């Protein structure tokens, strides 16, 4: 029992771990002679209490694995925060750089129920904030489902087109050529995609104006939040992606008319919340773990057959978007969009969170640091010397491993034990959350 509890506790609450069978052996290797020493440590899955090596699934979706999604959310929070106030390899001087928080919306595809609260909607009714009718079209037969799905499918390309125009607009306002701009300034950003209740993707982005080497260099004297905001507005209006011609109808994709740009540290974000570095990072990280299923009630995994929809209890609007994506995916002229593979995402096939290389640290670097810390703690627990080998040393560690996938998830007994661990660790988790919030 202690062994299986230790193995399950190492998952950090993951409910769908990957099960691997195999072994891992560590040897000392003399880099001068090439001689391999005897085995220092050996890990065999057959000797583990669960019979397999259990590895966290790492899924970012809250609906799939709340524990792994929470880790992803916190990593995203630290990534965004590092680009706003420094840390984790980013200098603290980025706080003096022009920075704005911008929201880019999708155009209208038809009127929808979209006004929760005391004011009446266009339908004449007053909707509660959790009313399932919110986001659904007033007239489903006149709603442009085809354009809605295709816009989601082209949203990533539209964002890329916007970033190209943004650099051009900044150069024009600074009196520079496009070739001269990289020698004077650089645009850094981090963005996340969010689904509106109507099923259309929109983007939240932190956009920062740096010197030529990114956050490590000061921006030029002419750089300001006002100039950056003006350039964003002009670039968003000029970003256009030509779409396919279907049944004689030409599709063209642009951002919606609602473009919100706010200078960070202005006193308004969400319901009067101060637009501080921390508030912006928390706002963006919140949406990094949510997909279409959270906003629209659609699926959080891919469809194999469209007939599966008949067995699912989905909102009518979400189901029709999925069926539209599935039908469009059968067209050969749209094969490059892979709409059937992304029908559960209502056509959107881009990354949920992206950033420029010089904005701040990376999720990979944060995961590597966490894994190194865990290895250090394990070495201390075994009584090994946790200090790394000197660079001038002649020995290193050779790792030989072979793992094979055997399945996903926990057995019923493991699920019960894992839930018991979660119950007993609840106070500790709350304390850690408080330490994270105030530390």
LINGI-V904409 format. One line per field, one symbol per residue. ss: DSSP state (H for helix, E for strand, C for the rest). phi: phi as a letter, one per 30 degrees, with the letter a starting at -180 (. if undefined). psi: psi as a letter, one per 40 degrees, with the letter a starting at -180 (. if undefined). Layout:
BEGIN
ss: ???
phi: ???
psi: ???
END
This chain:
BEGIN
ss: CHHHHHHHHCCCCCCCCEEEEEEEEEEEEECCCCCEEEEEEEEEHHHCCCCCEEECCCCCCCCCCHHHHHHHHHHHHHHHHHHHHCECCECHHHHHCEEEEEEEEECCCCCECCCECCCCCCCCCCECCCCCCCCCECCCCCCCHHHHHHHHHHHHHHHHHHHHHHHHHHHHHHCCCHHHHHHHCEEEEEEEEEECCCCCEEEEEEEEEEECCECCCCCCCCCCHHHHHHHHHHHHHHCCEEEEEECCEEEEECEEEEEEEEECCCCCCCCCCCCCHHHHHHHHHHHCCCCHHHHHCCCCCCCCCHHHHHHCCCCHHHHHHHHHHHHHHCCHHHHHHCCCCCHHHCCCCCCCEEECCCCCCCHHHHHHHHHHHHHHHHHHHHCCCCCCCCCCCCEEEEEEEEEEEEEECCCHHHHHHHHHHHHHCHHHHHHHHHHHHHC
phi: .edddddddddijdcbddcbclabbcbdbdddcidcddddbbcbddcdedibdcbedidddddcadddddddddddeddddddcbijhjcdddddcddbbcbbccdddckdbdbbdjddddddjcccddcddddjdddbedcdddddddddedcddddddddddddddddddddicddddeddcabccabbbcbcdddjcdbccbccbccddciddbddddddadddddddddddddcdbbdcdcchicccbcbddddbcbbddjddbbbiidddcedddddddddddccbddddciddcaddcbdddddcccceedddddddddddddddddcdddhdddcddchjdbdddbbaddcdadbddddddddddddddddddddiddddddeeddcbbccccbbbbdblbjcdeddddddddddddcedddddddddddcd
psi: dddddddddeefehefihhihaihhhihhhedeehhiihdihhhddeideeihhhidehehdedhdddddddddddddddddedeiifehieeeeeihhihihhiiiieiiihfgiadiiideeihhideheeheiidgddehgdddddddddedddddddddddddddddddefiidddddediihiihiiiihideeiiihhhhhihiadeaeeiiiidehidddddddddddddehhhhaihhfehhhhhiiidhhhhhhheifhchfehhgiddddddddddeeeiaddddeeaieiiididedddeigiidddddddddddddeehdeedeefdddfdeefdheiidhiiidedaaidddddddddddddddddddeeihehihideieiihhhhihihheaiiiidddddddddddddedddddddddddde.
END
